[in-house]
Amino acid sequence: MNIVVLVKQVPDSGADRSLRPDDNTVDRGSAGNVINEMDEYAIEEALKVREAHGGEVTVLTMGPDRASESIRKALSMGPDRAVHVLDDALHGSCAVATSKVLAAALGRLGADLVICGAESTDGRVQVLPHMIAERLGVAALTGARRLAVDGATLTVERQTEEGYEVVTASTPAVVSVWDTINEPRYPSFKGIMAAKKKPVQTLSLADLGIAGSEVGFDGATSTVLEHTRRPPRSGGTKVTDEGSGGVRLVEFLATEKFV
């Protein structure tokens, strides 16, 4: 089975994050960058499918030069190779343009199964799996907490607020996963050393047949006009009970529209 895992490099969620003042995009140079946490679960699930059914696992990333660091980290977990879509014109791309680029790259790879995280920690829009599946004309099995493969049939337990739904589809398909699906493995020293020798193919927009005007700021369907940092947390309001504490507490909650 030909499995492709979508991996995104994002600013470390444990560090201070900000937007660039010049173009209102995420400032990826101001903090340490890591593999999107949910994508590590996608990598692990792809490796489990390969171990059970054979095949090859390819990591697919769209991002600047520095994304190569996350590519090697992903490869150290066990995938066979990687593809890096790299082009200066991609900066400022919206989710719609990103899905177009990734779908074009996936079309060249001929994946039977595409696995990705349900969301990224920098965007958190949860729409790319659906958009990519629509562009490829394949099924989207999203929000999986469990994935079973039986030949060309995929069965997913789709996590919901009330429990889960059982959804099935035939390959090729796109599956997005939550962090409830498995426990990602740690890269071993052998895996880290082996990752340095694994092939990484670089693709440009020209390779994918996409014009620069279709992506980046020129091709964006949405844009951030302005931003401001969240104000520091205040000390709050202290209610001292002097016989009317309950009334004052309810009045405060009503003012804040909690009741």
N, C-alpha and C positions, 0 to 999 in steps of 0.2 A: 504494500500500500504506500502510495506517495503522499506523505503528510507534510503540510507546511504550517509553521507556527508564526503568527504575527507578533513581533516584539517591538516595543516602543521604549526609547530612552526618555526618562522624565526627571525633573529635579527631585532630589531626595525630599520626601514628605516630612522628614524629621528636621529639616533645616528651614531657615527663613527663606520664603519664596516671594518673588515680586515680578512686576511687569516692567518691560523696558520703557523708558520715558519717550523714546523717539518714535516707536511704532505700536506701542500697547500690546506687544506679544510677550509671551513668557520669557523672562530673562534666564536662559539656560546656562549662562556663563557666571552667574552670581552665586551659584550653590553647586554642591556635588550632584552629579547625575548618575542615576541607577536604572536598572531594568524596572519597568513598571511592575509593581508587585503582583498584580493579577496575572501578568504574562508568565511569571515563573510557574504558576499552577498549570498554565496552558502547555508550557514546555514539558513539565512532568507528565501530563496526561498523554502528550504525543509520544513520549518515550515508552510509556506503559503500553500504548497501542502497538508500537513497533516491536516491543519485546514479546507481545502475545501473538502478533499476526505477521511480523516481518515487514520489510519495506525500508524506507528511508525518510529521515526527518530533516527538513530544510527550514532554517530560520530566515524570515523575511522582515527587513527593517527599512523604513523610510526616514531619513534624517541627515543631519550635517556630518562632517568628518568625525566629530567626537563620538558619534553613535557607534563607531567601530569598537570602542571600549566595551559597550554592552553586548555587542555581537560576540566578542571573544568570551565574555562571561557566560553568555547563553550557550555557546559551543562547548564550554568546559563542563556543562551539565550532561552532555551526551549527544546532541544532534550531530548529523553528518556533515552538513555544509551550511553556507549562508548566502543570502543575496542582499545587497545593500543598494537601495535606490538613493542616489546621491546627485543633487543638482542644486545650484545656488538659487534657481528660480522657484524652488519649492517653499522658500521662507515666506510665512504668512498664509499658507494654504489653510482653507477651512475644511471641515469634515467632509463636505461634498467632493471637493477636489482631491482630498486625501484618499477617499474611497475609489476615485477614478484611477489614480496612480497605482494603488495597491491591487485593484482588480486587473489592471493591464499587466502588472508583473505576475500575478497569479495565473493569468491566461497563458503566459509563456512557460510557466512551471508545470502546468497540467496536473494540479493537485487533485487527489481523490478526496482528501479530507483537509480542511482548513480549521485550525484551532486558534483561538485568541482569548484574551482576558475579556470579561464582561464590560470592563470600563478601564479608563486610565486615570491615574491619580491627579493629573494636571488638567484634563478636560472634563471628565466625568459626565459625558453626554450619552454614552451607551448606545450610540446609533451606528457606528461603523460596521459591526457584524451584519446588520440588516441591509445597510447600503451596499456593502460588498456582495452579499448574496444576491441582491436584486440585480446588480450590474452583471454578475456572472450567470444569472438565470438558474440558480440552484437553491436548495432549501436552506433556511436559517434555523438552527436549533440553538436557541439562546438561553443564557442563564442556567447552564447545566450544573447540577450538583453530583451527577453520575452519568457516565457514558459507557454504553455497551456496544461492541462491534460484533456482528455476526455476518461474515461475508461482506456483501454490499449494503447490508441493512444496519442503520444506526438507531439506537434507542437511547433516549435521554430522559432523565428525571429533571424537569425544569422547575427550579426553585421559585416559589411564590410566597407572598406574605401569609397565605393560609396553609401552606404545606408544599406540595409539588404536583406537577402534571407529568404524565408520561407521553412523550412525543416520539414518533418514529419517522424516518426518512431514508431514502436511498442515497448512496454516494453518487456523484460528488455533492458535498454539503459544507456549510460553515457552522462550526460549533463554538459558542462562547461559554466560558466557564467562570464560576465563582470560586472563592477560596475554600469552600466546603468540599470540593471534589477530591482532594488528595493532600499530601504533604510533600512539597518539593524537596528533592535530594540536594545535598550540599556537593559542590564540585570537589572531586578528589584531586590530589596532587598530580596523579597520572592524567586525569581529565584536563587539568589546567595546562599541562605540558602538551597534551595531544591537540588541544584547541589551537595552539600556535601554528600547527601544520595543516589544519583543515581549510579547504578552499572557500574563499569569499569572493563572489562575483559582484562587480559593481555595474549598475545600470543607470543610464542617464535618461532624461525625458525623451531625448531623440531616439534612444534605443526602444522606448516604449511607444513611439509614435504620438507623443503628446506635445503640443505647443506650449511654450512658456506662458502665453497669455491665458491659458486655461487653468493655471494654478497660481499659487502665490497671492499677493494682494490684488493683482489684476483679475484673477478668476474667482476671487472669494465671493460667496453669496451672503456673507455676514462679516461684520467688522466691529471692533471695539473702538468707540469714538473717544472715550476718555476713561480714566480710572483714578481712584484715590485709595490710599491705604486705610485699612480699618482703624478707627480711633482706638486708643488704648482703653482697656477695660477700667471702668470706674469702680469706686469703692462700694457702690450699691446703696440701698436704703435700709437703715436699721430701724426696726420697730420694737420699742421697749414697752412691755406690758405694764401699764399702770391702771389696769381696770378696764381699759378700752382697746387692748391689744388686738382682740379678735376683729373688732369693727375696723380698726385702722388697716389690718392685714387684708381684709376683704376689699376695702376701698382701694388699696394699692393694686391688688390683683385685677380689680375692675378697670382701673386706669390703664394698666398694661394689656387689657383685653384678654386676660387669662380666664376670667369668669364673666 
